[in-house]
C-alpha cells in the first residue's frame, strides 16, 4: 500500500507500526489525527483486526492497540464484534485464540437498555451472531489437525455459560427469531457429531464440559417444559379449580404466561394462552390486559427469582407490546387497551418501584414501544403520561 494513497486511519496505523509507538502515544496521535466518527471507528476496528491477523501468529503491537482502544472505549465493543463476526480465517488458530479473549471481554461488557427495544433487538442479534462465530471456530477445530480444542480455549468459551446477558440473548432469539436460532442448533448438532466421532481423543472431563456447554444453547433443555409439558389449557384450568377461592387474574398472567414463555416460540402461542386465561375466568378484556401489563411490571420486582433481570425486562418491553399489537389486530378494541393503560398509569407506588429498579421511566418506555408499533398515537401517549405525572 503506497503511503500517498492512504487515508488518515491507514496512515495512522502505518506510522504506529513502523515506529512501534507505545499505546499512550498511539492514543494521543489517534485523537489528534482522526475524527471520531462511526465510519472512522469502523475502519479503525477493521484495519486493526487485519494487521493483527496478517500472519499465522498475531501481531502483538496491533493486538495491544486493540485492547487499549476497547479499554478506553474509543472502539465500542459493538463495533469490534461486528468486525470480528465477518472474519473467517479460522485456520490462523494462534490469531483466533487471541481474538477470542477480546471477544469474551466484549461480551462481558455488553448489556441492553431495555427502555429502547430496537437497540436491545440489535444487540441481542449481535451477541448471538458472535456465539455462532465461536461455534463455527470450534467446529473448524474439530475437523482440522488442531483437534481437540485446547483446555485454554474451552476455559474461555465456558465463561459464556455464566454470562447473564448472553443467557437473555439466547432466550430472545429463540422467542423472536426462530430461524436465526435454528442456525445455532444446526451448528450444535454438527459439533456433537464430531465429538461422538472422535470421543476417544478427548479427556473425560473436557468431554463432559463441552457437552454441558453445548446444552446451554439448546433452549429446549433450559426451558420450563417440566412445568408445562401437558396441555397448557388444562394446567390453567386445574390451577383455578384447585383454589378454594377465585384466583386473581394477575396470578394467571404471571404463572401461566410468564412461566412457560420460556418455551414458547411465538406471539401466537402467547395470544392463545391469554385467551385461555380469559375464558377460564370469565374476565373482561379490560381486566385481562391490565393484569397482563401489571404482571409484567410486578415480575421486575421479584428478587427471589433465579432468572436475570434482563429476562423480565424483555418480557415487559419486547414481548408484551407485540402481544398487545396482535390482540388489537385481531379485534380487541383499542379503547379497551387504553382503559387498561389508564389504570396502570394511576398505579403510582408500583411504577415508582419499577422506575427505581430499572433506572428509567417504566411507563414512558412501555408507551414508547406501543407508539413505535403503531398502537398508540402521540396524543394518546401524552394523555397517559399526564395521568402518571399527576
C-alpha positions as CSV (number, residue, x, y, z in Angstrom):
1,X,0.0,0.0,0.0
2,X,1.7,3.3,-1.1
3,X,1.8,6.0,1.6
4,X,0.4,8.6,-0.8
5,X,-2.8,6.5,-1.3
6,X,-3.5,6.1,2.4
7,X,-6.3,7.8,4.2
8,X,-5.9,9.2,7.7
9,X,-6.7,6.0,9.5
10,X,-4.5,3.9,7.3
11,X,-1.6,6.4,7.7
12,X,-2.0,6.4,11.4
13,X,-1.7,2.6,11.7
14,X,1.2,2.5,9.2
15,X,3.1,5.1,11.3
16,X,2.3,3.4,14.5
17,X,3.6,0.0,13.2
18,X,6.7,1.5,11.5
19,X,7.7,3.4,14.7
20,X,6.4,0.9,17.3
21,X,4.6,3.6,19.2
22,X,3.7,2.9,22.9
23,X,0.0,2.7,23.4
24,X,-0.2,6.1,25.1
25,X,1.5,7.7,22.0
26,X,-0.9,5.8,19.7
27,X,-3.9,7.1,21.6
28,X,-2.6,10.6,21.6
29,X,-1.9,10.5,17.8
30,X,-5.3,8.9,17.3
31,X,-7.2,11.7,19.0
32,X,-5.1,14.4,17.2
33,X,-5.3,13.0,13.7
34,X,-8.6,11.1,13.5
35,X,-12.1,12.5,13.7
36,X,-14.1,10.1,15.9
37,X,-17.0,9.2,13.6
38,X,-18.8,5.9,13.2
39,X,-17.2,5.4,9.7
40,X,-13.7,6.0,11.1
41,X,-14.2,3.8,14.1
42,X,-15.5,1.0,11.9
43,X,-12.5,1.3,9.6
44,X,-10.1,1.5,12.6
45,X,-11.6,-1.7,14.0
46,X,-11.4,-3.5,10.7
47,X,-7.8,-2.4,10.0
48,X,-6.6,-3.3,13.5
49,X,-8.0,-6.8,13.1
50,X,-6.5,-7.0,9.6
51,X,-3.0,-6.1,10.9
52,X,-3.3,-8.4,13.9
53,X,-4.0,-11.4,11.6
54,X,-1.6,-10.7,8.8
55,X,0.5,-13.8,9.6
56,X,-0.1,-17.1,11.3
57,X,0.7,-15.6,14.7
58,X,-0.8,-12.4,16.0
59,X,0.9,-9.0,15.6
60,X,1.4,-8.2,19.3
61,X,1.7,-4.5,18.8
62,X,-1.6,-4.2,17.0
63,X,-3.2,-6.5,19.5
64,X,-2.1,-4.2,22.2
65,X,-3.7,-1.3,20.3
66,X,-7.0,-3.1,20.0
67,X,-7.0,-3.8,23.8
68,X,-6.2,-0.2,24.5
69,X,-9.0,1.1,22.2
70,X,-11.5,-1.3,23.8
71,X,-10.4,-0.4,27.4
72,X,-10.8,3.3,26.6
73,X,-14.0,2.8,24.6
74,X,-12.6,4.6,21.6
75,X,-13.7,1.4,19.8
76,X,-17.0,0.3,21.3
77,X,-17.4,-3.4,21.9
78,X,-20.4,-3.4,19.4
79,X,-18.1,-2.1,16.6
80,X,-15.4,-4.6,17.4
81,X,-17.8,-7.6,17.5
82,X,-19.4,-6.6,14.2
83,X,-15.9,-6.7,12.6
84,X,-15.0,-10.0,14.2
85,X,-18.2,-11.7,13.1
86,X,-17.1,-11.2,9.4
87,X,-13.7,-12.7,10.0
88,X,-13.5,-16.3,8.7
89,X,-9.8,-17.2,8.6
90,X,-10.2,-19.9,11.3
91,X,-7.0,-21.6,10.1
92,X,-5.0,-18.9,11.8
93,X,-5.5,-20.6,15.2
94,X,-2.9,-18.5,17.0
95,X,-4.6,-15.3,16.0
96,X,-8.1,-16.5,16.6
97,X,-7.2,-17.6,20.2
98,X,-6.0,-14.1,21.0
99,X,-9.1,-12.5,19.3
100,X,-11.3,-14.9,21.3
101,X,-10.0,-13.4,24.6
102,X,-11.1,-9.9,23.4
103,X,-14.5,-11.3,22.2
104,X,-15.2,-12.7,25.6
105,X,-14.1,-9.4,27.2
106,X,-16.6,-7.5,24.9
107,X,-19.4,-9.9,25.7
108,X,-18.9,-9.3,29.4
109,X,-19.2,-5.6,28.8
110,X,-22.4,-5.6,26.7
111,X,-25.9,-5.0,28.1
112,X,-29.2,-3.8,26.9
113,X,-31.0,-0.5,27.6
114,X,-34.4,-2.2,27.9
115,X,-36.1,1.1,27.5
116,X,-35.0,1.1,23.9
117,X,-36.4,-2.1,22.3
118,X,-34.8,-1.5,18.9
119,X,-31.3,-1.2,20.4
120,X,-32.0,-4.3,22.5
121,X,-33.0,-6.4,19.5
122,X,-29.9,-5.3,17.5
123,X,-27.6,-6.0,20.4
124,X,-29.2,-9.4,21.0
125,X,-28.7,-10.4,17.4
126,X,-25.1,-9.2,17.5
127,X,-24.4,-11.3,20.6
128,X,-25.8,-14.5,19.1
129,X,-24.0,-13.8,15.8
130,X,-20.9,-13.8,17.9
131,X,-21.9,-17.1,19.5
132,X,-22.3,-18.5,16.0
133,X,-18.8,-17.3,15.1
134,X,-17.4,-19.0,18.2
135,X,-19.3,-22.3,17.4
136,X,-18.0,-22.1,13.9
137,X,-14.5,-21.9,15.1
138,X,-15.0,-24.8,17.5
139,X,-16.4,-26.8,14.6
140,X,-13.4,-25.9,12.5
141,X,-11.0,-27.1,15.2
142,X,-12.9,-30.4,15.5
143,X,-12.4,-31.1,11.7
144,X,-8.8,-29.9,11.5
145,X,-5.4,-31.0,12.6
146,X,-5.7,-28.7,15.6
147,X,-8.2,-31.1,17.2
148,X,-9.2,-31.4,20.0
149,X,-9.6,-27.8,21.1
150,X,-7.2,-26.7,23.9
151,X,-8.3,-26.6,27.5
152,X,-7.4,-22.9,27.4
153,X,-9.9,-22.2,24.7
154,X,-12.6,-24.1,26.5
155,X,-11.9,-22.3,29.7
156,X,-12.7,-19.1,27.8
157,X,-15.7,-20.4,26.0
158,X,-17.2,-21.9,29.2
159,X,-17.5,-18.4,30.7
160,X,-20.3,-17.7,28.2
161,X,-22.5,-20.1,30.1
162,X,-22.3,-17.9,33.2
163,X,-22.9,-14.6,31.3
164,X,-26.4,-13.5,32.2
165,X,-26.7,-11.2,29.2
166,X,-25.8,-14.0,26.8
167,X,-28.4,-16.1,28.5
168,X,-31.0,-13.4,27.8
169,X,-29.9,-13.1,24.2
170,X,-30.1,-16.9,23.8
171,X,-33.7,-16.9,25.0
172,X,-34.6,-13.8,23.0
173,X,-33.6,-15.2,19.6
174,X,-35.5,-18.4,20.4
175,X,-38.6,-16.4,21.2
176,X,-38.5,-13.9,18.4
177,X,-36.1,-15.2,15.7
178,X,-36.6,-18.9,15.5
179,X,-34.9,-19.1,12.1
180,X,-31.8,-17.5,13.5
181,X,-31.9,-19.8,16.5
182,X,-32.1,-22.8,14.1
183,X,-28.7,-21.9,12.8
184,X,-27.3,-22.2,16.3
185,X,-29.0,-25.6,16.7
186,X,-27.6,-26.9,13.4
187,X,-24.1,-25.8,14.5
188,X,-24.5,-27.6,17.9
189,X,-25.7,-30.8,16.1
190,X,-22.6,-30.7,13.8
191,X,-20.3,-30.2,16.8
192,X,-21.9,-33.1,18.7
193,X,-21.5,-35.4,15.7
194,X,-17.8,-34.5,15.5
195,X,-17.4,-35.1,19.3
196,X,-19.0,-38.5,19.0
197,X,-16.9,-39.5,16.1
198,X,-13.7,-38.6,18.0
199,X,-14.8,-39.3,21.6
200,X,-11.6,-41.3,22.2
201,X,-9.5,-38.2,21.6
202,X,-11.0,-36.2,24.5
203,X,-10.1,-36.3,28.2
204,X,-13.2,-37.3,30.1
205,X,-13.6,-34.0,32.0
206,X,-13.2,-31.9,28.8
207,X,-15.7,-34.1,27.0
208,X,-18.3,-33.6,29.8
209,X,-17.6,-29.8,29.9
210,X,-18.0,-29.5,26.2
211,X,-21.4,-31.3,26.1
212,X,-22.6,-29.2,29.1
213,X,-21.7,-26.0,27.4
214,X,-23.4,-27.1,24.2
215,X,-26.6,-28.0,26.1
216,X,-26.7,-24.4,27.4
217,X,-27.6,-23.2,23.9
218,X,-30.1,-25.9,23.4
219,X,-33.0,-23.7,24.5
220,X,-35.5,-26.6,24.9
221,X,-33.3,-28.1,27.6
222,X,-33.2,-24.8,29.5
223,X,-37.0,-24.1,29.3
224,X,-39.8,-24.7,31.7
225,X,-41.0,-27.7,29.8
226,X,-41.4,-29.7,33.0
227,X,-43.9,-27.1,34.3
228,X,-45.9,-27.0,31.1
229,X,-45.3,-30.4,29.4
230,X,-49.0,-31.1,29.3
231,X,-51.7,-29.1,27.5
232,X,-51.3,-25.5,28.9
233,X,-55.1,-25.1,28.8
234,X,-55.6,-27.9,31.2
235,X,-52.9,-26.6,33.5
236,X,-54.5,-23.2,33.8
237,X,-57.9,-24.8,34.4
238,X,-56.5,-27.1,37.1
239,X,-54.9,-24.1,38.8
240,X,-58.2,-22.4,39.1
241,X,-60.2,-25.5,40.2
242,X,-57.6,-26.3,42.9
243,X,-58.3,-23.0,44.7
244,X,-61.0,-22.5,47.3
245,X,-61.5,-19.0,46.1
246,X,-61.1,-17.3,42.7
247,X,-57.5,-16.9,41.7
248,X,-56.8,-13.2,40.7
249,X,-56.1,-13.0,37.1
250,X,-52.7,-11.4,37.7
251,X,-51.6,-14.8,39.1
252,X,-52.7,-16.4,35.8
253,X,-50.8,-13.8,33.9
254,X,-47.6,-14.3,35.9
255,X,-47.6,-18.1,36.3
256,X,-49.5,-19.1,33.2
257,X,-48.0,-16.7,30.7
258,X,-44.5,-15.7,32.0
259,X,-43.5,-19.2,33.3
260,X,-44.0,-21.0,30.0
261,X,-43.0,-18.1,27.8
262,X,-39.6,-19.7,28.3
263,X,-40.6,-22.5,25.9
264,X,-42.9,-20.5,23.6
265,X,-41.6,-19.7,20.2
266,X,-44.0,-17.1,19.0
267,X,-46.6,-14.4,19.8
268,X,-49.4,-16.7,18.6
269,X,-48.7,-19.1,21.4
270,X,-48.9,-16.3,24.0
271,X,-52.1,-15.0,22.4
272,X,-53.7,-18.4,22.8
273,X,-52.5,-18.7,26.4
274,X,-54.0,-15.3,27.2
275,X,-57.3,-16.2,25.6
276,X,-57.4,-19.4,27.7
277,X,-56.8,-17.4,30.9
278,X,-59.7,-15.1,29.9
279,X,-62.1,-17.9,29.1
280,X,-61.4,-19.8,32.3
281,X,-62.0,-16.7,34.5
282,X,-64.8,-15.1,32.5
283,X,-63.0,-11.8,32.9
284,X,-63.3,-8.8,30.6
285,X,-60.5,-7.9,28.2
286,X,-60.1,-4.6,30.2
287,X,-59.1,-6.6,33.3
288,X,-57.1,-9.2,31.5
289,X,-55.0,-6.6,29.6
290,X,-54.5,-4.6,32.8
291,X,-53.4,-7.8,34.7
292,X,-51.1,-8.8,31.9
293,X,-49.3,-5.5,31.8
294,X,-49.2,-5.2,35.6
295,X,-47.9,-8.8,35.8
296,X,-45.0,-7.8,33.6
297,X,-44.2,-4.8,35.8
298,X,-44.5,-6.8,39.0
299,X,-42.3,-9.5,37.6
300,X,-39.4,-7.0,37.7
301,X,-39.9,-6.6,41.4
302,X,-39.3,-10.3,42.2
303,X,-35.8,-10.5,43.8
304,X,-36.3,-14.2,44.6
305,X,-36.2,-15.4,41.0
306,X,-33.0,-17.1,39.6
307,X,-33.7,-15.6,36.2
308,X,-31.7,-12.5,35.3
309,X,-33.4,-9.1,35.4
310,X,-33.0,-8.9,31.7
311,X,-35.4,-11.7,31.1
312,X,-38.3,-10.0,32.9
313,X,-37.4,-6.7,31.2
314,X,-37.5,-8.3,27.8
315,X,-40.9,-9.8,28.6
316,X,-42.2,-6.4,29.6
317,X,-40.7,-4.2,26.8
318,X,-40.4,-6.7,23.9
319,X,-43.0,-9.5,24.3
320,X,-46.0,-7.8,25.9
321,X,-46.2,-4.9,23.4
322,X,-46.1,-7.4,20.5
323,X,-48.7,-9.5,22.1
324,X,-50.9,-6.4,22.6
325,X,-50.4,-5.4,18.9
326,X,-51.6,-8.9,17.8
327,X,-54.6,-8.7,20.1
328,X,-55.6,-5.3,18.7
329,X,-55.1,-6.6,15.1
330,X,-57.4,-9.5,16.0
331,X,-60.2,-7.1,17.0
332,X,-59.7,-6.2,20.7
333,X,-60.9,-2.5,20.8
334,X,-58.1,0.0,21.1
335,X,-60.2,1.8,23.7
336,X,-60.1,-1.3,25.9
337,X,-56.3,-1.2,25.8
338,X,-56.2,2.5,26.6
339,X,-58.6,1.9,29.5
340,X,-56.2,-0.7,30.9
341,X,-53.3,1.6,30.4
342,X,-55.1,4.4,32.3
343,X,-55.4,2.1,35.3
344,X,-51.7,1.3,35.0
345,X,-50.9,5.0,34.9
346,X,-52.6,5.5,38.2
347,X,-50.5,2.8,40.0
348,X,-48.1,5.3,41.4
349,X,-46.4,3.1,44.1
350,X,-45.8,0.2,41.7
351,X,-44.4,2.4,39.0
352,X,-42.2,4.2,41.4
353,X,-40.5,1.0,42.5
354,X,-40.1,-0.1,38.8
355,X,-38.6,3.2,37.8
356,X,-36.0,3.0,40.6
357,X,-35.1,-0.6,39.8
358,X,-35.0,-0.3,36.0
359,X,-33.4,3.2,36.2
360,X,-35.9,4.6,33.7
361,X,-39.4,5.8,33.4
362,X,-41.2,2.4,33.1
363,X,-44.5,3.6,31.8
364,X,-42.9,6.1,29.4
365,X,-40.6,3.3,28.0
366,X,-43.5,0.9,27.7
367,X,-45.7,3.5,25.9
368,X,-42.8,4.4,23.6
369,X,-42.7,0.8,22.3
370,X,-46.5,0.8,21.8
371,X,-46.1,4.0,19.8
372,X,-43.3,2.6,17.7
373,X,-45.6,-0.4,16.9
374,X,-48.3,2.0,15.8
375,X,-50.7,1.0,18.6
376,X,-50.8,4.4,20.2
377,X,-50.9,8.0,18.8
378,X,-48.5,10.6,20.3
379,X,-51.5,12.4,21.8
380,X,-52.8,9.3,23.5
381,X,-49.3,8.6,24.9
382,X,-49.1,12.2,26.2
383,X,-52.5,11.9,27.9
384,X,-51.5,8.7,29.7
385,X,-48.2,10.2,30.9
386,X,-50.1,13.2,32.2
387,X,-52.2,10.8,34.3
388,X,-48.9,9.2,35.6
389,X,-47.5,12.7,36.4
390,X,-50.5,14.0,38.3
